[in-house]
Amino acid sequence: MRWLLPASLVLTTAACAPLADAPLVGEDGDPRFNLYFDNQEQVDLDLRVLDPDGEEISWENPSSESGGVLDVDCKCSSCPDDPSENVAWAEGGPSGTYTVWVEYYTACQHHDGAGASFLVRTARSGELGDSWSGTLYEGESERWSFELP
């Protein structure tokens, strides 16, 4: 029997082997959220972080009043530091719950339906923490929570 899966399927796994050794691009911070993905020639993925004060940081709002900054934003083939996005609090972010997710912004020129595998990693002052991975063809990933005491 053959199963048909919806085009918006989001696969989430504990590790994304080819991306697991990807470099962390961008500024360090406490906390830091880093997105690395493949297929940057065909897909534009965006990192989105909601800080404990309820302010979202993304390409639309690259900095927050709490000090979070989107310092790396990859746009299709314009990814000088590999296909990465990075949000960090250099001076330390507010305590509380952060929510992070990945949005499939668009397929790049002439690549409708293309997908990309991604890896999101958290870090605190250089120490890696949680990570989440998956594959997107449209829409957005699930949303993950990160606690900063």
C-alpha positions in Angstrom: 0.0 0.0 0.0 1.3 3.5 -0.8 0.6 6.4 1.5 0.3 10.0 0.2 1.7 12.6 2.5 0.6 16.3 2.5 2.9 18.8 0.9 3.1 20.7 4.1 4.5 17.8 6.0 7.0 18.8 8.7 9.4 16.0 9.7 11.0 16.5 13.1 13.8 14.2 14.3 16.1 14.2 17.3 19.2 14.8 15.1 19.8 15.7 11.5 23.0 13.9 10.8 24.5 15.9 7.9 23.7 19.2 9.6 24.8 18.1 13.1 28.4 19.3 12.5 27.4 22.6 10.9 29.3 25.6 12.3 27.5 28.1 14.5 27.5 31.3 12.5 26.9 34.7 14.1 27.4 36.3 17.5 27.5 34.3 20.7 25.0 35.2 23.4 23.1 34.2 26.5 20.8 32.8 25.1 21.6 32.2 21.5 19.4 30.5 18.8 21.1 29.3 15.6 19.4 27.9 12.5 21.4 26.0 9.9 19.8 24.5 6.8 20.5 22.9 3.5 19.3 23.7 0.0 19.9 27.5 0.3 20.0 27.8 -3.5 16.3 26.8 -3.6 14.7 27.7 -0.3 14.6 30.6 2.2 14.0 29.5 5.7 13.6 32.0 8.6 14.4 31.7 12.3 11.8 33.2 14.6 12.2 33.7 18.3 9.6 35.0 20.8 11.3 36.4 23.9 9.8 36.1 27.4 8.4 39.7 27.1 6.3 38.6 24.1 8.4 40.4 21.4 9.1 38.4 18.3 12.6 38.6 16.6 12.8 37.8 12.9 13.7 39.4 9.6 10.7 41.7 10.1 11.8 42.8 13.5 15.5 42.2 13.8 16.0 43.5 17.4 13.9 43.5 20.6 13.8 45.8 23.5 15.1 43.0 25.6 18.4 43.1 23.6 17.9 40.2 21.2 19.3 40.7 17.7 19.0 38.8 14.5 22.6 39.3 13.3 22.6 36.7 10.4 19.8 36.5 7.9 20.2 34.1 4.9 18.1 35.0 1.8 18.1 32.3 -0.9 21.6 32.3 -2.5 22.7 35.4 -0.5 24.3 33.5 2.4 27.8 34.7 2.8 28.3 32.7 6.0 26.6 29.5 5.0 22.8 28.9 5.2 22.4 30.2 8.7 20.4 32.6 10.8 21.2 33.6 14.3 19.5 35.5 17.2 21.5 36.3 20.3 21.4 38.4 23.5 25.0 39.7 23.9 24.3 41.2 27.3 22.1 38.4 28.6 18.4 37.9 27.9 15.5 38.2 30.3 14.7 35.2 32.4 11.7 33.2 31.3 10.4 31.1 28.4 11.6 31.7 24.9 9.7 30.1 22.0 11.6 29.3 18.8 10.4 28.0 15.4 11.4 27.9 11.7 9.3 29.4 8.9 9.4 28.3 5.3 9.5 31.9 3.9 9.7 31.1 0.1 11.1 28.9 -2.6 13.8 30.7 -4.4 13.5 31.5 -8.1 12.1 28.7 -10.2 12.2 26.1 -7.3 8.5 25.8 -6.3 8.0 22.8 -4.0 11.6 22.5 -2.9 12.2 21.6 0.7 15.1 22.0 3.1 16.3 20.1 6.2 17.2 22.3 9.2 18.8 22.2 12.6 18.1 24.7 15.3 20.5 24.8 18.2 20.5 26.8 21.5 23.6 28.0 23.3 24.4 29.9 26.5 27.7 31.7 26.5 29.2 29.2 24.1 27.8 26.1 25.7 25.5 24.1 23.3 22.1 23.1 24.7 18.9 21.9 23.1 18.6 21.2 19.4 15.7 20.5 17.1 15.6 19.4 13.5 13.3 18.6 10.7 12.4 19.3 7.1 10.0 21.9 5.7 8.3 22.2 2.3 6.0 25.0 3.4 4.5 26.6 6.5 6.3 26.5 9.7 7.8 23.9 12.1 6.4 23.1 15.5 7.3 25.6 18.2 9.8 24.7 20.8 10.3 26.2 24.3 13.6 27.2 26.0 13.8 28.2 29.6 16.3 30.8 30.8 16.4 30.8 34.6 
